[in-house]
C-alpha cells in the first residue's frame, strides 16, 4: 500500500519526462513516379508494344529482313480525328467549318455518300463556286473552272471577272466609207497589194482641236511696216496691222 501511494505521487513527474524523450516518427517521403524516358529512345520489336509508354506504338526505324525480328522505336502516333459519314448535299451532321465531301463515285438512284471534311479557307478575294452556278459570283464575273472535272463529282471553280469584249470590228475597203458610222472612216490595217482591194477597218475619226480663228481687221486698214512693225497696241496679221 505505501508503494502504490508513492507511485501515484511520482507518476505526474515521470510521465512528462518519458514523453519528452520519445522520438517522433520520421515523415514519409512523397512518392514520385520515375521521369519519362527521352522521346523516341526506347527500343522495341515490331508487334510488341510492351516496352512503350501508354498510347505509344513500336514503329519501324530501319529496313526489316524477312525471318528476323524487326526493330524500331516507341513513337507516339497521332490520333486521327473521328470520321463523320454523311450524304452529299446534307451538311447537318458536320460542324460549321466542314462540308459533306464525296469519298466515292456516285451511283444512280442511291445516296451519294461522303465524309465531313473541313472546308479550306479560300484566300481573300477568291469566291469558290460550282461550274454552271454563278449565284455566288458578282454580276461582272462567272464561275470559271480551276481544276479538272471528275465524273460524278461537282466541278469546282472560282468566280473570275468576265473580260469586257472588244467593240465589234467593221471591215471595209479604203476609199469606201459606206459601211462605217458617220464618226469613223475606213482606215488601212494592212499593206496594199497592187491589183487587189486595199482592206481596212472602220475606225473612229479623232475630232481635231478647235482652230484659232484668224482675226479680221476692221476699220482703217494699214499694212505692216518693215519686218512686221505696227503701231502701239497692234500686231501684224497676214500683212495687216490689227488691234490686240
NUMAR-22852 format. One record per residue: residue number from 1; residue in three letters; chain; x, y, z of N, C-alpha, C in turn. Coordinates in nm, 2 decimals, padded with zeros to 4 digits, m for minus. Layout:
N
R   num   residuo   cadena     n_c1     n_c2     n_c3    ca_c1    ca_c2    ca_c3     c_c1     c_c2     c_c3
R   NUM       ala        A        X        Y        Z        X        Y        Z        X        Y        Z
...
END
This chain:
244
R   num   residuo   cadena     n_c1     n_c2     n_c3    ca_c1    ca_c2    ca_c3     c_c1     c_c2     c_c3
R     1       unk        A    00.08   m00.12    00.00    00.00    00.00    00.00    00.09    00.13    00.00
R     2       unk        A    00.19    00.14    00.08    00.28    00.26    00.07    00.34    00.27   m00.07
R     3       unk        A    00.37    00.16   m00.13    00.44    00.16   m00.27    00.34    00.22   m00.37
R     4       unk        A    00.21    00.18   m00.36    00.11    00.23   m00.45    00.09    00.38   m00.44
R     5       unk        A    00.10    00.43   m00.31    00.09    00.57   m00.29    00.21    00.65   m00.34
R     6       unk        A    00.33    00.59   m00.33    00.45    00.65   m00.38    00.44    00.66   m00.53
R     7       unk        A    00.39    00.55   m00.60    00.39    00.55   m00.75    00.29    00.66   m00.79
R     8       unk        A    00.18    00.67   m00.72    00.08    00.77   m00.76    00.13    00.91   m00.75
R     9       unk        A    00.22    00.93   m00.65    00.27    01.07   m00.63    00.38    01.10   m00.73
R    10       unk        A    00.46    01.00   m00.77    00.57    01.03   m00.87    00.53    01.02   m01.01
R    11       unk        A    00.41    00.96   m01.05    00.37    00.94   m01.19    00.36    01.08   m01.26
R    12       unk        A    00.30    01.18   m01.20    00.29    01.31   m01.28    00.42    01.37   m01.32
R    13       unk        A    00.53    01.34   m01.24    00.66    01.39   m01.27    00.73    01.30   m01.37
R    14       unk        A    00.71    01.17   m01.37    00.79    01.08   m01.46    00.73    01.08   m01.60
R    15       unk        A    00.59    01.09   m01.62    00.53    01.08   m01.75    00.57    01.19   m01.84
R    16       unk        A    00.58    01.32   m01.80    00.63    01.43   m01.90    00.77    01.40   m01.95
R    17       unk        A    00.86    01.35   m01.85    01.00    01.33   m01.89    01.00    01.22   m01.99
R    18       unk        A    00.92    01.11   m01.98    00.92    01.00   m02.07    00.87    01.04   m02.21
R    19       unk        A    00.76    01.12   m02.21    00.71    01.17   m02.34    00.81    01.26   m02.41
R    20       unk        A    00.88    01.34   m02.33    00.98    01.44   m02.39    01.09    01.37   m02.46
R    21       unk        A    01.13    01.25   m02.41    01.24    01.17   m02.47    01.20    01.07   m02.57
R    22       unk        A    01.06    01.06   m02.60    01.02    00.96   m02.70    01.04    01.02   m02.84
R    23       unk        A    01.12    00.95   m02.93    01.15    01.01   m03.07    01.02    01.00   m03.15
R    24       unk        A    01.00    01.11   m03.23    00.88    01.12   m03.31    00.91    01.05   m03.44
R    25       unk        A    00.81    00.99   m03.50    00.83    00.92   m03.63    00.87    01.01   m03.74
R    26       unk        A    00.97    00.96   m03.83    01.02    01.05   m03.94    00.91    01.05   m04.05
R    27       unk        A    00.90    01.17   m04.12    00.79    01.19   m04.22    00.82    01.09   m04.34
R    28       unk        A    00.71    01.04   m04.39    00.72    00.95   m04.51    00.76    01.04   m04.64
R    29       unk        A    00.86    01.01   m04.71    00.89    01.09   m04.83    00.78    01.07   m04.93
R    30       unk        A    00.75    01.18   m05.01    00.64    01.17   m05.11    00.68    01.07   m05.22
R    31       unk        A    00.58    01.00   m05.26    00.60    00.90   m05.37    00.61    00.97   m05.51
R    32       unk        A    00.72    00.96   m05.58    00.73    01.02   m05.71    00.75    00.92   m05.82
R    33       unk        A    00.68    00.94   m05.93    00.70    00.85   m06.04    00.83    00.88   m06.12
R    34       unk        A    00.89    00.77   m06.17    01.01    00.80   m06.25    00.99    00.89   m06.37
R    35       unk        A    01.08    00.97   m06.40    01.06    01.06   m06.52    01.05    00.98   m06.65
R    36       unk        A    00.97    01.03   m06.74    00.95    00.95   m06.87    01.08    00.95   m06.94
R    37       unk        A    01.10    00.84   m07.02    01.23    00.83   m07.09    01.23    00.94   m07.20
R    38       unk        A    01.35    00.97   m07.25    01.36    01.07   m07.36    01.28    01.02   m07.48
R    39       unk        A    01.23    01.12   m07.55    01.14    01.09   m07.66    01.21    01.01   m07.77
R    40       unk        A    01.15    00.91   m07.82    01.20    00.83   m07.93    01.34    00.77   m07.90
R    41       unk        A    01.36    00.72   m07.78    01.48    00.65   m07.74    01.46    00.51   m07.69
R    42       unk        A    01.33    00.47   m07.68    01.30    00.34   m07.62    01.30    00.23   m07.73
R    43       unk        A    01.40    00.14   m07.74    01.40    00.04   m07.85    01.29   m00.07   m07.82
R    44       unk        A    01.24   m00.13   m07.93    01.13   m00.22   m07.92    01.14   m00.31   m08.04
R    45       unk        A    01.05   m00.41   m08.04    01.04   m00.50   m08.16    00.90   m00.49   m08.21
R    46       unk        A    00.89   m00.48   m08.35    00.76   m00.45   m08.41    00.67   m00.56   m08.37
R    47       unk        A    00.55   m00.52   m08.33    00.45   m00.61   m08.29    00.44   m00.63   m08.14
R    48       unk        A    00.54   m00.58   m08.06    00.54   m00.59   m07.92    00.56   m00.45   m07.86
R    49       unk        A    00.45   m00.39   m07.81    00.44   m00.26   m07.76    00.46   m00.25   m07.61
R    50       unk        A    00.50   m00.36   m07.55    00.51   m00.36   m07.40    00.62   m00.27   m07.35
R    51       unk        A    00.74   m00.25   m07.42    00.83   m00.15   m07.36    00.79   m00.01   m07.38
R    52       unk        A    00.68    00.02   m07.45    00.64    00.16   m07.49    00.55    00.22   m07.38
R    53       unk        A    00.55    00.35   m07.36    00.45    00.41   m07.28    00.31    00.39   m07.34
R    54       unk        A    00.22    00.42   m07.25    00.08    00.41   m07.30    00.05    00.50   m07.42
R    55       unk        A   m00.02    00.45   m07.51   m00.07    00.51   m07.64    00.05    00.53   m07.74
R    56       unk        A    00.17    00.48   m07.70    00.28    00.48   m07.80    00.28    00.34   m07.87
R    57       unk        A    00.34    00.34   m07.99    00.35    00.22   m08.07    00.49    00.20   m08.12
R    58       unk        A    00.53    00.07   m08.12    00.66    00.04   m08.17    00.66    00.05   m08.33
R    59       unk        A    00.74    00.15   m08.38    00.74    00.19   m08.52    00.87    00.15   m08.58
R    60       unk        A    00.87    00.10   m08.70    01.00    00.06   m08.77    01.08    00.18   m08.79
R    61       unk        A    01.21    00.17   m08.77    01.31    00.28   m08.80    01.42    00.23   m08.89
R    62       unk        A    01.40    00.11   m08.95    01.50    00.05   m09.04    01.43   m00.05   m09.13
R    63       unk        A    01.51   m00.09   m09.23    01.45   m00.19   m09.33    01.45   m00.33   m09.25
R    64       unk        A    01.33   m00.39   m09.27    01.31   m00.52   m09.20    01.36   m00.63   m09.29
R    65       unk        A    01.42   m00.74   m09.23    01.46   m00.86   m09.30    01.37   m00.97   m09.27
R    66       unk        A    01.33   m01.04   m09.38    01.24   m01.15   m09.37    01.30   m01.26   m09.28
R    67       unk        A    01.22   m01.31   m09.18    01.27   m01.41   m09.09    01.35   m01.36   m08.97
R    68       unk        A    01.37   m01.23   m08.96    01.44   m01.18   m08.84    01.35   m01.08   m08.77
R    69       unk        A    01.37   m01.06   m08.64    01.29   m00.96   m08.57    01.32   m00.82   m08.63
R    70       unk        A    01.21   m00.74   m08.64    01.22   m00.61   m08.70    01.22   m00.51   m08.58
R    71       unk        A    01.33   m00.44   m08.56    01.35   m00.35   m08.45    01.29   m00.21   m08.49
R    72       unk        A    01.26   m00.13   m08.38    01.21    00.00   m08.40    01.22    00.08   m08.27
R    73       unk        A    01.15    00.19   m08.27    01.15    00.28   m08.15    01.00    00.30   m08.11
R    74       unk        A    00.98    00.33   m07.99    00.85    00.37   m07.94    00.82    00.51   m07.98
R    75       unk        A    00.72    00.53   m08.06    00.68    00.67   m08.11    00.53    00.69   m08.08
R    76       unk        A    00.50    00.81   m08.03    00.36    00.84   m08.01    00.29    00.87   m08.14
R    77       unk        A    00.19    00.79   m08.17    00.12    00.80   m08.30    00.01    00.90   m08.29
R    78       unk        A    00.00    00.99   m08.39   m00.11    01.09   m08.39   m00.24    01.02   m08.41
R    79       unk        A   m00.33    01.06   m08.32   m00.47    01.01   m08.33   m00.55    01.09   m08.43
R    80       unk        A   m00.59    01.02   m08.54   m00.67    01.09   m08.64   m00.81    01.14   m08.59
R    81       unk        A   m00.86    01.25   m08.64   m00.99    01.29   m08.59   m01.10    01.19   m08.63
R    82       unk        A   m01.21    01.19   m08.56   m01.31    01.09   m08.59   m01.37    01.12   m08.73
R    83       unk        A   m01.41    01.02   m08.80   m01.47    01.03   m08.93   m01.62    01.03   m08.92
R    84       unk        A   m01.68    01.14   m08.97   m01.83    01.15   m08.96   m01.89    01.13   m09.10
R    85       unk        A   m01.96    01.01   m09.12   m02.02    00.99   m09.25   m02.14    01.08   m09.28
R    86       unk        A   m02.16    01.11   m09.40   m02.27    01.19   m09.44   m02.32    01.17   m09.58
R    87       unk        A   m02.42    01.24   m09.62   m02.47    01.23   m09.76   m02.45    01.36   m09.83
R    88       unk        A   m02.39    01.35   m09.95   m02.35    01.48   m10.02   m02.48    01.56   m10.04
R    89       unk        A   m02.47    01.69   m10.01   m02.58    01.78   m10.01   m02.65    01.80   m09.88
R    90       unk        A   m02.61    01.72   m09.78   m02.67    01.74   m09.64   m02.56    01.75   m09.55
R    91       unk        A   m02.53    01.88   m09.50   m02.42    01.91   m09.41   m02.47    01.91   m09.26
R    92       unk        A   m02.59    01.86   m09.23   m02.63    01.87   m09.10   m02.54    01.79   m09.00
R    93       unk        A   m02.49    01.67   m09.03   m02.40    01.60   m08.94   m02.27    01.67   m08.92
R    94       unk        A   m02.23    01.76   m09.00   m02.10    01.82   m09.00   m02.09    01.95   m08.91
R    95       unk        A   m01.97    01.98   m08.86   m01.95    02.10   m08.79   m01.96    02.22   m08.88
R    96       unk        A   m01.97    02.34   m08.83   m01.99    02.46   m08.93   m01.87    02.48   m09.02
R    97       unk        A   m01.75    02.44   m08.98   m01.63    02.46   m09.07   m01.61    02.35   m09.16
R    98       unk        A   m01.70    02.25   m09.18   m01.68    02.14   m09.27   m01.80    02.12   m09.35
R    99       unk        A   m01.78    02.05   m09.46   m01.90    02.02   m09.55   m01.89    01.87   m09.59
R   100       unk        A   m02.00    01.81   m09.63   m02.00    01.67   m09.67   m01.94    01.66   m09.81
R   101       unk        A   m01.82    01.60   m09.82   m01.74    01.59   m09.94   m01.75    01.44   m09.99
R   102       unk        A   m01.77    01.43   m10.12   m01.78    01.29   m10.17   m01.65    01.21   m10.15
R   103       unk        A   m01.66    01.08   m10.12   m01.54    01.00   m10.10   m01.55    00.87   m10.19
R   104       unk        A   m01.65    00.87   m10.27   m01.67    00.76   m10.37   m01.75    00.81   m10.49
R   105       unk        A   m01.75    00.73   m10.59   m01.82    00.76   m10.71   m01.97    00.74   m10.69
R   106       unk        A   m02.05    00.84   m10.74   m02.19    00.83   m10.71   m02.25    00.72   m10.80
R   107       unk        A   m02.36    00.66   m10.75   m02.44    00.56   m10.82   m02.58    00.61   m10.84
R   108       unk        A   m02.63    00.60   m10.97   m02.76    00.65   m11.00   m02.87    00.58   m10.91
R   109       unk        A   m02.95    00.66   m10.85   m03.06    00.60   m10.77   m03.03    00.57   m10.63
R   110       unk        A   m02.90    00.59   m10.59   m02.86    00.57   m10.45   m02.80    00.69   m10.39
R   111       unk        A   m02.81    00.71   m10.25   m02.75    00.83   m10.19   m02.60    00.83   m10.22
R   112       unk        A   m02.55    00.96   m10.24   m02.41    00.98   m10.27   m02.34    01.00   m10.13
R   113       unk        A   m02.27    00.90   m10.09   m02.21    00.90   m09.95   m02.08    00.98   m09.95
R   114       unk        A   m02.04    01.03   m09.84   m01.92    01.10   m09.82   m01.88    01.12   m09.68
R   115       unk        A   m01.79    01.21   m09.65   m01.74    01.23   m09.51   m01.74    01.38   m09.49
R   116       unk        A   m01.76    01.42   m09.36   m01.74    01.56   m09.32   m01.60    01.60   m09.32
R   117       unk        A   m01.56    01.68   m09.41   m01.42    01.73   m09.43   m01.41    01.88   m09.41
R   118       unk        A   m01.31    01.93   m09.34   m01.30    02.07   m09.32   m01.29    02.14   m09.45
R   119       unk        A   m01.36    02.25   m09.47   m01.35    02.33   m09.59   m01.24    02.42   m09.58
R   120       unk        A   m01.14    02.42   m09.68   m01.03    02.51   m09.67   m01.07    02.65   m09.69
R   121       unk        A   m01.01    02.74   m09.61   m01.04    02.88   m09.62   m00.98    02.94   m09.75
R   122       unk        A   m01.06    02.99   m09.84   m01.01    03.05   m09.96   m00.93    03.18   m09.93
R   123       unk        A   m00.83    03.21   m10.01   m00.76    03.34   m09.99   m00.86    03.46   m10.01
R   124       unk        A   m00.82    03.57   m09.96   m00.90    03.69   m09.97   m00.93    03.72   m10.11
R   125       unk        A   m01.05    03.76   m10.14   m01.09    03.80   m10.27   m01.12    03.69   m10.37
R   126       unk        A   m01.11    03.56   m10.32   m01.15    03.45   m10.41   m01.28    03.39   m10.36
R   127       unk        A   m01.37    03.37   m10.45   m01.50    03.32   m10.42   m01.52    03.18   m10.48
R   128       unk        A   m01.52    03.07   m10.40   m01.54    02.94   m10.46   m01.68    02.92   m10.52
R   129       unk        A   m01.69    02.83   m10.62   m01.82    02.81   m10.68   m01.82    02.68   m10.75
R   130       unk        A   m01.94    02.64   m10.80   m01.95    02.52   m10.88   m01.98    02.56   m11.03
R   131       unk        A   m01.91    02.51   m11.12   m01.92    02.55   m11.26   m02.07    02.52   m11.31
R   132       unk        A   m02.12    02.63   m11.37   m02.26    02.62   m11.41   m02.35    02.69   m11.31
R   133       unk        A   m02.31    02.73   m11.19   m02.39    02.80   m11.10   m02.31    02.93   m11.06
R   134       unk        A   m02.36    03.04   m11.12   m02.30    03.17   m11.09   m02.36    03.25   m10.98
R   135       unk        A   m02.44    03.18   m10.90   m02.51    03.25   m10.79   m02.42    03.32   m10.69
R   136       unk        A   m02.30    03.25   m10.65   m02.21    03.32   m10.56   m02.13    03.43   m10.62
R   137       unk        A   m02.13    03.45   m10.75   m02.05    03.55   m10.82   m02.12    03.68   m10.83
R   138       unk        A   m02.04    03.78   m10.85   m02.09    03.92   m10.88   m02.14    03.92   m11.02
R   139       unk        A   m02.22    04.02   m11.06   m02.27    04.03   m11.20   m02.16    04.03   m11.30
R   140       unk        A   m02.05    04.08   m11.27   m01.94    04.10   m11.37   m01.85    03.98   m11.37
R   141       unk        A   m01.88    03.87   m11.31   m01.79    03.75   m11.31   m01.87    03.63   m11.32
R   142       unk        A   m01.80    03.52   m11.36   m01.87    03.39   m11.38   m01.78    03.28   m11.32
R   143       unk        A   m01.85    03.17   m11.29   m01.77    03.06   m11.22   m01.69    02.99   m11.33
R   144       unk        A   m01.56    03.00   m11.31   m01.46    02.95   m11.41   m01.39    02.83   m11.35
R   145       unk        A   m01.37    02.72   m11.43   m01.30    02.60   m11.37   m01.16    02.63   m11.33
R   146       unk        A   m01.12    02.58   m11.22   m00.98    02.59   m11.17   m00.91    02.46   m11.15
R   147       unk        A   m00.98    02.35   m11.19   m00.92    02.21   m11.18   m01.00    02.12   m11.28
R   148       unk        A   m00.94    02.01   m11.31   m01.00    01.91   m11.40   m01.13    01.86   m11.34
R   149       unk        A   m01.23    01.83   m11.42   m01.35    01.77   m11.38   m01.34    01.62   m11.36
R   150       unk        A   m01.41    01.57   m11.26   m01.41    01.43   m11.23   m01.55    01.38   m11.24
R   151       unk        A   m01.58    01.27   m11.32   m01.71    01.23   m11.34   m01.78    01.19   m11.21
R   152       unk        A   m01.90    01.24   m11.19   m01.98    01.21   m11.07   m01.95    01.30   m10.96
R   153       unk        A   m01.86    01.40   m10.97   m01.83    01.49   m10.87   m01.85    01.64   m10.92
R   154       unk        A   m01.89    01.73   m10.82   m01.91    01.87   m10.87   m01.78    01.92   m10.93
R   155       unk        A   m01.80    02.00   m11.03   m01.68    02.07   m11.10   m01.66    02.20   m11.03
R   156       unk        A   m01.56    02.21   m10.95   m01.53    02.33   m10.87   m01.45    02.43   m10.95
R   157       unk        A   m01.47    02.55   m10.91   m01.40    02.66   m10.97   m01.40    02.79   m10.89
R   158       unk        A   m01.37    02.90   m10.95   m01.37    03.03   m10.88   m01.44    03.13   m10.96
R   159       unk        A   m01.50    03.23   m10.89   m01.56    03.35   m10.96   m01.45    03.44   m11.01
R   160       unk        A   m01.45    03.45   m11.14   m01.34    03.53   m11.21   m01.41    03.63   m11.30
R   161       unk        A   m01.36    03.75   m11.30   m01.43    03.86   m11.37   m01.43    03.82   m11.52
R   162       unk        A   m01.54    03.85   m11.58   m01.55    03.82   m11.73   m01.49    03.94   m11.80
R   163       unk        A   m01.39    03.91   m11.89   m01.33    04.02   m11.97   m01.43    04.10   m12.05
R   164       unk        A   m01.42    04.23   m12.06   m01.51    04.31   m12.14   m01.48    04.29   m12.29
R   165       unk        A   m01.57    04.24   m12.37   m01.54    04.22   m12.51   m01.50    04.35   m12.58
R   166       unk        A   m01.41    04.33   m12.68   m01.38    04.45   m12.76   m01.49    04.49   m12.85
R   167       unk        A   m01.50    04.62   m12.88   m01.61    04.66   m12.97   m01.60    04.59   m13.11
R   168       unk        A   m01.71    04.56   m13.17   m01.72    04.49   m13.30   m01.64    04.57   m13.40
R   169       unk        A   m01.57    04.49   m13.49   m01.48    04.55   m13.59   m01.56    04.54   m13.72
R   170       unk        A   m01.57    04.65   m13.80   m01.63    04.65   m13.92   m01.53    04.66   m14.04
R   171       unk        A   m01.52    04.55   m14.12   m01.42    04.56   m14.23   m01.47    04.65   m14.34
R   172       unk        A   m01.38    04.70   m14.41   m01.42    04.79   m14.52   m01.30    04.80   m14.62
R   173       unk        A   m01.33    04.87   m14.73   m01.23    04.89   m14.84   m01.19    05.04   m14.83
R   174       unk        A   m01.06    05.06   m14.83   m01.01    05.20   m14.82   m01.06    05.28   m14.94
R   175       unk        A   m01.12    05.40   m14.90   m01.18    05.48   m15.00   m01.33    05.47   m15.00
R   176       unk        A   m01.39    05.37   m14.94   m01.53    05.35   m14.93   m01.58    05.34   m14.79
R   177       unk        A   m01.63    05.46   m14.74   m01.67    05.47   m14.60   m01.82    05.43   m14.58
R   178       unk        A   m01.88    05.37   m14.68   m02.02    05.34   m14.67   m02.05    05.24   m14.55
R   179       unk        A   m01.97    05.14   m14.52   m02.00    05.05   m14.41   m01.98    05.12   m14.27
R   180       unk        A   m01.92    05.23   m14.27   m01.87    05.29   m14.14   m01.98    05.39   m14.09
R   181       unk        A   m01.97    05.41   m13.96   m02.06    05.51   m13.90   m02.02    05.65   m13.94
R   182       unk        A   m02.10    05.75   m13.92   m02.06    05.89   m13.96   m01.93    05.94   m13.89
R   183       unk        A   m01.91    05.89   m13.77   m01.79    05.94   m13.70   m01.66    05.86   m13.72
R   184       unk        A   m01.66    05.76   m13.82   m01.55    05.68   m13.85   m01.52    05.68   m14.00
R   185       unk        A   m01.40    05.64   m14.03   m01.36    05.63   m14.17   m01.29    05.50   m14.19
R   186       unk        A   m01.28    05.45   m14.31   m01.22    05.32   m14.34   m01.07    05.35   m14.34
R   187       unk        A   m01.00    05.29   m14.24   m00.85    05.31   m14.22   m00.78    05.19   m14.26
R   188       unk        A   m00.67    05.20   m14.33   m00.59    05.08   m14.37   m00.53    05.01   m14.24
R   189       unk        A   m00.54    04.87   m14.25   m00.49    04.79   m14.14   m00.39    04.69   m14.19
R   190       unk        A   m00.35    04.70   m14.32   m00.25    04.61   m14.38   m00.19    04.68   m14.50
R   191       unk        A   m00.08    04.63   m14.55   m00.01    04.69   m14.67   m00.09    04.66   m14.79
R   192       unk        A   m00.10    04.76   m14.88   m00.18    04.74   m15.00   m00.10    04.65   m15.10
R   193       unk        A   m00.18    04.58   m15.18   m00.12    04.49   m15.28   m00.17    04.54   m15.42
R   194       unk        A   m00.08    04.56   m15.51   m00.13    04.61   m15.64   m00.23    04.51   m15.71
R   195       unk        A   m00.34    04.57   m15.75   m00.44    04.49   m15.82   m00.54    04.43   m15.73
R   196       unk        A   m00.53    04.45   m15.60   m00.62    04.39   m15.50   m00.68    04.51   m15.42
R   197       unk        A   m00.81    04.49   m15.37   m00.87    04.59   m15.29   m00.78    04.62   m15.16
R   198       unk        A   m00.77    04.74   m15.12   m00.69    04.78   m15.00   m00.79    04.77   m14.88
R   199       unk        A   m00.77    04.66   m14.80   m00.87    04.64   m14.70   m00.83    04.72   m14.57
R   200       unk        A   m00.93    04.74   m14.49   m00.91    04.81   m14.36   m01.02    04.79   m14.27
R   201       unk        A   m01.03    04.88   m14.17   m01.14    04.87   m14.07   m01.20    05.01   m14.04
R   202       unk        A   m01.32    05.01   m14.01   m01.38    05.14   m13.97   m01.34    05.18   m13.83
R   203       unk        A   m01.26    05.29   m13.83   m01.20    05.34   m13.70   m01.25    05.48   m13.68
R   204       unk        A   m01.28    05.51   m13.56   m01.33    05.64   m13.53   m01.24    05.75   m13.56
R   205       unk        A   m01.29    05.86   m13.63   m01.20    05.97   m13.67   m01.19    06.06   m13.55
R   206       unk        A   m01.06    06.09   m13.50   m01.05    06.18   m13.39   m01.09    06.32   m13.43
R   207       unk        A   m01.16    06.38   m13.33   m01.21    06.52   m13.35   m01.09    06.62   m13.34
R   208       unk        A   m01.06    06.69   m13.44   m00.95    06.79   m13.44   m00.97    06.90   m13.33
R   209       unk        A   m00.87    06.95   m13.27   m00.89    07.06   m13.17   m00.94    07.18   m13.24
R   210       unk        A   m01.02    07.26   m13.17   m01.07    07.38   m13.24   m00.95    07.48   m13.28
R   211       unk        A   m00.96    07.53   m13.40   m00.86    07.61   m13.45   m00.88    07.76   m13.41
R   212       unk        A   m00.77    07.83   m13.40   m00.78    07.97   m13.36   m00.83    08.05   m13.48
R   213       unk        A   m00.94    08.12   m13.47   m00.99    08.20   m13.59   m00.89    08.31   m13.62
R   214       unk        A   m00.87    08.33   m13.75   m00.79    08.44   m13.79   m00.86    08.58   m13.78
R   215       unk        A   m00.80    08.67   m13.70   m00.87    08.80   m13.68   m00.88    08.87   m13.81
R   216       unk        A   m01.00    08.93   m13.82   m01.03    09.01   m13.94   m01.01    09.16   m13.91
R   217       unk        A   m00.93    09.22   m13.98   m00.91    09.36   m13.95   m01.03    09.44   m13.98
R   218       unk        A   m01.06    09.54   m13.90   m01.18    09.62   m13.92   m01.14    09.77   m13.91
R   219       unk        A   m01.23    09.85   m13.97   m01.20    10.00   m13.97   m01.08    10.03   m14.06
R   220       unk        A   m01.00    10.12   m14.02   m00.89    10.16   m14.11   m00.78    10.05   m14.11
R   221       unk        A   m00.75    10.01   m14.24   m00.66    09.90   m14.26   m00.52    09.96   m14.29
R   222       unk        A   m00.42    09.91   m14.23   m00.29    09.96   m14.26   m00.19    09.85   m14.27
R   223       unk        A   m00.11    09.85   m14.37   m00.01    09.75   m14.40    00.09    09.75   m14.29
R   224       unk        A    00.15    09.63   m14.26    00.26    09.62   m14.16    00.38    09.69   m14.22
R   225       unk        A    00.46    09.75   m14.14    00.58    09.81   m14.18    00.69    09.71   m14.20
R   226       unk        A    00.81    09.77   m14.20    00.93    09.69   m14.22    00.95    09.58   m14.11
R   227       unk        A    00.97    09.46   m14.15    00.98    09.34   m14.06    00.86    09.33   m13.97
R   228       unk        A    00.74    09.36   m14.02    00.61    09.35   m13.95    00.59    09.45   m13.84
R   229       unk        A    00.65    09.56   m13.85    00.63    09.66   m13.75    00.49    09.73   m13.76
R   230       unk        A    00.43    09.74   m13.64    00.30    09.81   m13.63    00.30    09.91   m13.52
R   231       unk        A    00.19    09.98   m13.51    00.19    10.08   m13.40    00.16    10.02   m13.27
R   232       unk        A    00.15    10.11   m13.16    00.13    10.06   m13.03    00.00    10.00   m13.01
R   233       unk        A   m00.01    09.88   m12.95   m00.14    09.81   m12.93   m00.18    09.73   m13.06
R   234       unk        A   m00.09    09.71   m13.15   m00.13    09.64   m13.27   m00.02    09.53   m13.30
R   235       unk        A   m00.06    09.43   m13.38    00.03    09.33   m13.43    00.00    09.30   m13.57
R   236       unk        A    00.10    09.25   m13.64    00.10    09.22   m13.78    00.04    09.08   m13.80
R   237       unk        A   m00.08    09.08   m13.87   m00.15    08.95   m13.90   m00.17    08.95   m14.05
R   238       unk        A   m00.10    08.85   m14.11   m00.12    08.84   m14.26   m00.09    08.97   m14.33
R   239       unk        A    00.01    09.04   m14.28    00.05    09.16   m14.36   m00.03    09.29   m14.32
R   240       unk        A   m00.13    09.28   m14.22   m00.21    09.39   m14.19   m00.19    09.42   m14.04
R   241       unk        A   m00.19    09.54   m14.00   m00.18    09.58   m13.86   m00.32    09.58   m13.80
R   242       unk        A   m00.34    09.49   m13.69   m00.47    09.48   m13.63   m00.45    09.51   m13.48
R   243       unk        A   m00.56    09.55   m13.42   m00.55    09.58   m13.27   m00.55    09.45   m13.20
R   244       unk        A   m00.48    09.45   m13.08   m00.46    09.33   m13.00   m00.58    09.33   m12.90
END
